[in-house]
Amino acid sequence: MRQGKHVVMSNGQRIVTIPRHNPVNAFTMGGIARDAGLSVELDDVLMRRAARLTGLKSKREIVHRGVEALVRLKQQEKIRRYRGKLRWHGRP
Protein backbone atom coordinates (compact mmCIF):
# COMPACT_ATOMS: atom_id res chain seq x y z
CA MET A 1 0.00 0.00 0.00
CA ARG A 2 1.31 3.44 -1.01
CA GLN A 3 0.07 6.74 0.31
CA GLY A 4 0.28 10.35 -0.85
CA LYS A 5 -2.56 12.29 -2.47
CA HIS A 6 -4.04 8.86 -3.20
CA VAL A 7 -4.03 5.52 -1.43
CA VAL A 8 -2.93 2.73 -3.79
CA MET A 9 -3.73 -0.82 -2.75
CA SER A 10 -3.17 -4.14 -4.47
CA ASN A 11 -3.94 -7.77 -3.76
CA GLY A 12 -1.45 -8.94 -6.36
CA GLN A 13 -4.07 -9.12 -9.11
CA ARG A 14 -5.95 -5.83 -8.87
CA ILE A 15 -4.70 -2.35 -8.13
CA VAL A 16 -7.15 0.14 -6.65
CA THR A 17 -6.40 3.85 -6.31
CA ILE A 18 -8.48 5.86 -3.85
CA PRO A 19 -8.22 9.67 -3.60
CA ARG A 20 -7.59 11.00 -0.08
CA HIS A 21 -9.74 14.13 -0.44
CA ASN A 22 -13.08 14.31 1.30
CA PRO A 23 -15.76 13.98 0.03
CA VAL A 24 -15.01 11.68 -2.88
CA ASN A 25 -17.18 12.28 -5.96
CA ALA A 26 -19.94 9.67 -6.44
CA PHE A 27 -18.77 8.84 -9.98
CA THR A 28 -15.23 8.35 -8.66
CA MET A 29 -16.53 5.99 -5.97
CA GLY A 30 -18.47 4.05 -8.61
CA GLY A 31 -15.27 3.64 -10.62
CA ILE A 32 -13.38 2.52 -7.52
CA ALA A 33 -16.06 -0.07 -6.72
CA ARG A 34 -16.00 -1.35 -10.31
CA ASP A 35 -12.20 -1.50 -10.39
CA ALA A 36 -12.13 -3.31 -7.06
CA GLY A 37 -14.52 -5.93 -8.41
CA LEU A 38 -17.31 -4.81 -6.08
CA SER A 39 -19.91 -4.35 -8.79
CA VAL A 40 -21.92 -6.93 -10.64
CA GLU A 41 -22.74 -6.78 -14.33
CA LEU A 42 -26.31 -7.88 -15.00
CA ASP A 43 -28.02 -8.95 -18.20
CA ASP A 44 -30.17 -5.93 -19.20
CA VAL A 45 -32.75 -8.03 -21.09
CA LEU A 46 -33.17 -10.35 -18.11
CA MET A 47 -33.49 -7.39 -15.73
CA ARG A 48 -36.18 -5.78 -17.92
CA ARG A 49 -38.10 -9.09 -18.05
CA ALA A 50 -37.85 -9.44 -14.26
CA ALA A 51 -39.04 -5.85 -13.76
CA ARG A 52 -41.97 -6.35 -16.13
CA LEU A 53 -43.01 -9.66 -14.53
CA THR A 54 -42.62 -8.57 -10.91
CA GLY A 55 -43.51 -4.89 -11.07
CA LEU A 56 -40.36 -4.10 -9.11
CA LYS A 57 -38.73 -0.78 -9.99
CA SER A 58 -35.07 -0.98 -9.05
CA LYS A 59 -32.31 -3.43 -9.94
CA ARG A 60 -31.51 -3.68 -6.24
CA GLU A 61 -35.06 -4.88 -5.45
CA ILE A 62 -34.99 -7.36 -8.33
CA VAL A 63 -31.63 -8.82 -7.30
CA HIS A 64 -32.66 -8.97 -3.62
CA ARG A 65 -35.90 -10.82 -4.44
CA GLY A 66 -34.05 -13.15 -6.79
CA VAL A 67 -31.48 -14.09 -4.15
CA GLU A 68 -34.26 -14.63 -1.60
CA ALA A 69 -36.08 -16.93 -4.05
CA LEU A 70 -32.88 -18.88 -4.77
CA VAL A 71 -32.21 -19.39 -1.05
CA ARG A 72 -35.81 -20.58 -0.47
CA LEU A 73 -35.56 -22.98 -3.41
CA LYS A 74 -32.30 -24.50 -2.15
CA GLN A 75 -33.75 -24.86 1.37
CA GLN A 76 -36.78 -26.66 -0.08
CA GLU A 77 -34.49 -28.99 -2.03
CA LYS A 78 -32.73 -29.96 1.21
CA ILE A 79 -36.06 -30.67 2.91
CA ARG A 80 -37.30 -32.74 -0.05
CA ARG A 81 -34.36 -35.13 0.39
CA TYR A 82 -36.09 -36.42 3.53
CA ARG A 83 -39.33 -37.28 1.70
CA GLY A 84 -40.27 -40.88 2.50
CA LYS A 85 -37.30 -41.29 4.85
CA LEU A 86 -38.78 -40.00 8.10
CA ARG A 87 -41.34 -41.77 10.27
CA TRP A 88 -44.09 -39.82 11.90
CA HIS A 89 -44.80 -40.57 15.58
CA GLY A 90 -47.94 -38.89 16.76
CA ARG A 91 -51.29 -37.78 15.46
CA PRO A 92 -51.67 -37.48 11.70
Long-range contacts (C-beta under 8 A, 24 or more apart in sequence): none
